[in-house]
Amino acid sequence: MQVQLPKEQEQALYKHVSDVLSKAIDNVENKANLNTPWIKGKKQACKWLNVSPQSLNKLMTRGLPVHYLDDMGICFFNKREVTKYLLEQ
């Protein structure tokens, strides 16, 4: 069985499905922090770089840029800075 929609309805349906998918993708990206330039914590940095905690510590010892909030015990990594550092090695 095949259903043929008028061109106007076909376009409206396509736009609606496209909008729903775009919103779903945006929600996933926001929940996964893909839209932020910052990575919070070593665990997330390891996950983003796909390295072990030991490898991340070695990179930090060798100069990988990291930003600390000492009073909160939190570190942050800037994705652009990390990428630049790795490309320069």
C-alpha atoms as an extended CHARMM CRD file, in Angstrom:
* protein
*
        89  EXT
         1         1  MET       CA              0.0000000000        0.0000000000        0.0000000000  PROA      1               0.0000000000
         2         2  GLN       CA              1.3460000000        3.3920000000       -0.9750000000  PROA      2               0.0000000000
         3         3  VAL       CA              0.0230000000        6.7510000000        0.1970000000  PROA      3               0.0000000000
         4         4  GLN       CA              0.5060000000        9.8170000000       -1.9580000000  PROA      4               0.0000000000
         5         5  LEU       CA              0.2470000000       13.1620000000       -0.1640000000  PROA      5               0.0000000000
         6         6  PRO       CA             -0.3390000000       16.4540000000       -1.8900000000  PROA      6               0.0000000000
         7         7  LYS       CA              2.9590000000       18.3190000000       -2.3700000000  PROA      7               0.0000000000
         8         8  GLU       CA              2.0770000000       20.9210000000        0.2860000000  PROA      8               0.0000000000
         9         9  GLN       CA              1.3550000000       18.2840000000        2.9500000000  PROA      9               0.0000000000
        10        10  GLU       CA              4.4610000000       16.3320000000        1.9780000000  PROA      10              0.0000000000
        11        11  GLN       CA              6.6150000000       19.4080000000        2.5070000000  PROA      11              0.0000000000
        12        12  ALA       CA              4.8990000000       20.2400000000        5.8130000000  PROA      12              0.0000000000
        13        13  LEU       CA              5.4340000000       16.6670000000        7.0550000000  PROA      13              0.0000000000
        14        14  TYR       CA              9.0790000000       16.7450000000        5.9780000000  PROA      14              0.0000000000
        15        15  LYS       CA              9.6300000000       20.0520000000        7.7890000000  PROA      15              0.0000000000
        16        16  HSD       CA              7.9460000000       18.7460000000       10.9380000000  PROA      16              0.0000000000
        17        17  VAL       CA             10.0650000000       15.5700000000       11.0120000000  PROA      17              0.0000000000
        18        18  SER       CA             13.1970000000       17.6000000000       10.3130000000  PROA      18              0.0000000000
        19        19  ASP       CA             12.3990000000       19.9930000000       13.1900000000  PROA      19              0.0000000000
        20        20  VAL       CA             11.7500000000       17.1100000000       15.6030000000  PROA      20              0.0000000000
        21        21  LEU       CA             15.0570000000       15.4610000000       14.6650000000  PROA      21              0.0000000000
        22        22  SER       CA             16.9860000000       18.7320000000       14.9810000000  PROA      22              0.0000000000
        23        23  LYS       CA             15.5680000000       19.3300000000       18.4630000000  PROA      23              0.0000000000
        24        24  ALA       CA             16.4250000000       15.7680000000       19.4920000000  PROA      24              0.0000000000
        25        25  ILE       CA             20.0060000000       16.1930000000       18.2690000000  PROA      25              0.0000000000
        26        26  ASP       CA             20.3330000000       19.5200000000       20.1110000000  PROA      26              0.0000000000
        27        27  ASN       CA             19.0600000000       17.9140000000       23.3190000000  PROA      27              0.0000000000
        28        28  VAL       CA             21.5610000000       15.0610000000       23.0550000000  PROA      28              0.0000000000
        29        29  GLU       CA             24.4290000000       17.4560000000       22.3350000000  PROA      29              0.0000000000
        30        30  ASN       CA             23.4780000000       19.6580000000       25.2970000000  PROA      30              0.0000000000
        31        31  LYS       CA             23.1710000000       16.6930000000       27.6680000000  PROA      31              0.0000000000
        32        32  ALA       CA             26.5400000000       15.3710000000       26.5090000000  PROA      32              0.0000000000
        33        33  ASN       CA             28.1160000000       18.8610000000       26.7660000000  PROA      33              0.0000000000
        34        34  LEU       CA             29.1890000000       18.7370000000       23.1340000000  PROA      34              0.0000000000
        35        35  ASN       CA             28.3160000000       22.3780000000       22.5780000000  PROA      35              0.0000000000
        36        36  THR       CA             30.5210000000       23.7230000000       25.3390000000  PROA      36              0.0000000000
        37        37  PRO       CA             34.1850000000       24.6270000000       24.8890000000  PROA      37              0.0000000000
        38        38  TRP       CA             34.9370000000       23.3580000000       28.4070000000  PROA      38              0.0000000000
        39        39  ILE       CA             35.4270000000       19.9170000000       29.9090000000  PROA      39              0.0000000000
        40        40  LYS       CA             34.8230000000       19.6260000000       33.6580000000  PROA      40              0.0000000000
        41        41  GLY       CA             37.1010000000       17.2800000000       35.5470000000  PROA      41              0.0000000000
        42        42  LYS       CA             39.7420000000       14.7280000000       34.7390000000  PROA      42              0.0000000000
        43        43  LYS       CA             37.2600000000       11.8950000000       34.2670000000  PROA      43              0.0000000000
        44        44  GLN       CA             35.4470000000       13.7490000000       31.4850000000  PROA      44              0.0000000000
        45        45  ALA       CA             38.7610000000       14.8380000000       29.9450000000  PROA      45              0.0000000000
        46        46  CYS       CA             39.8960000000       11.2060000000       29.8520000000  PROA      46              0.0000000000
        47        47  LYS       CA             36.6380000000       10.2570000000       28.1820000000  PROA      47              0.0000000000
        48        48  TRP       CA             36.8760000000       13.0880000000       25.6320000000  PROA      48              0.0000000000
        49        49  LEU       CA             40.5000000000       12.2820000000       24.7860000000  PROA      49              0.0000000000
        50        50  ASN       CA             39.9500000000        8.5170000000       25.0300000000  PROA      50              0.0000000000
        51        51  VAL       CA             42.9680000000        8.0910000000       27.3050000000  PROA      51              0.0000000000
        52        52  SER       CA             43.5730000000        6.5480000000       30.7160000000  PROA      52              0.0000000000
        53        53  PRO       CA             43.8480000000        8.6890000000       33.8590000000  PROA      53              0.0000000000
        54        54  GLN       CA             47.5680000000        7.8560000000       33.9640000000  PROA      54              0.0000000000
        55        55  SER       CA             48.0370000000        9.1510000000       30.4120000000  PROA      55              0.0000000000
        56        56  LEU       CA             46.1290000000       12.3360000000       31.2290000000  PROA      56              0.0000000000
        57        57  ASN       CA             48.3260000000       12.9210000000       34.2900000000  PROA      57              0.0000000000
        58        58  LYS       CA             51.4660000000       12.4810000000       32.1420000000  PROA      58              0.0000000000
        59        59  LEU       CA             50.0980000000       14.9530000000       29.5870000000  PROA      59              0.0000000000
        60        60  MET       CA             49.3620000000       17.4400000000       32.3670000000  PROA      60              0.0000000000
        61        61  THR       CA             52.8910000000       17.0140000000       33.7350000000  PROA      61              0.0000000000
        62        62  ARG       CA             54.2380000000       17.7340000000       30.2520000000  PROA      62              0.0000000000
        63        63  GLY       CA             52.2390000000       20.9550000000       29.9450000000  PROA      63              0.0000000000
        64        64  LEU       CA             48.6910000000       20.1100000000       28.8950000000  PROA      64              0.0000000000
        65        65  PRO       CA             46.7000000000       23.2660000000       29.6950000000  PROA      65              0.0000000000
        66        66  VAL       CA             44.4030000000       22.8730000000       32.6840000000  PROA      66              0.0000000000
        67        67  HSD       CA             42.4850000000       25.4520000000       34.7220000000  PROA      67              0.0000000000
        68        68  TYR       CA             41.9190000000       24.9370000000       38.4350000000  PROA      68              0.0000000000
        69        69  LEU       CA             39.3160000000       26.2810000000       40.8010000000  PROA      69              0.0000000000
        70        70  ASP       CA             41.3170000000       25.5280000000       43.9310000000  PROA      70              0.0000000000
        71        71  ASP       CA             38.6650000000       26.6310000000       46.3880000000  PROA      71              0.0000000000
        72        72  MET       CA             36.2660000000       24.1310000000       44.8170000000  PROA      72              0.0000000000
        73        73  GLY       CA             38.7190000000       21.3540000000       44.0000000000  PROA      73              0.0000000000
        74        74  ILE       CA             37.6610000000       21.3010000000       40.3460000000  PROA      74              0.0000000000
        75        75  CYS       CA             39.7150000000       21.4350000000       37.1800000000  PROA      75              0.0000000000
        76        76  PHE       CA             38.5840000000       22.4210000000       33.7100000000  PROA      76              0.0000000000
        77        77  PHE       CA             40.0720000000       21.8010000000       30.2900000000  PROA      77              0.0000000000
        78        78  ASN       CA             39.4550000000       24.0700000000       27.3200000000  PROA      78              0.0000000000
        79        79  LYS       CA             38.8960000000       21.9150000000       24.2290000000  PROA      79              0.0000000000
        80        80  ARG       CA             40.5640000000       24.4220000000       21.9040000000  PROA      80              0.0000000000
        81        81  GLU       CA             43.6450000000       24.7240000000       24.1390000000  PROA      81              0.0000000000
        82        82  VAL       CA             43.9320000000       20.9490000000       24.5160000000  PROA      82              0.0000000000
        83        83  THR       CA             43.5990000000       20.4230000000       20.7690000000  PROA      83              0.0000000000
        84        84  LYS       CA             46.2230000000       23.1050000000       20.0540000000  PROA      84              0.0000000000
        85        85  TYR       CA             48.6040000000       21.5660000000       22.6180000000  PROA      85              0.0000000000
        86        86  LEU       CA             48.2550000000       18.0890000000       21.1370000000  PROA      86              0.0000000000
        87        87  LEU       CA             48.7570000000       19.3070000000       17.5700000000  PROA      87              0.0000000000
        88        88  GLU       CA             51.9570000000       21.1080000000       18.6020000000  PROA      88              0.0000000000
        89        89  GLN       CA             53.5130000000       17.9890000000       20.1600000000  PROA      89              0.0000000000
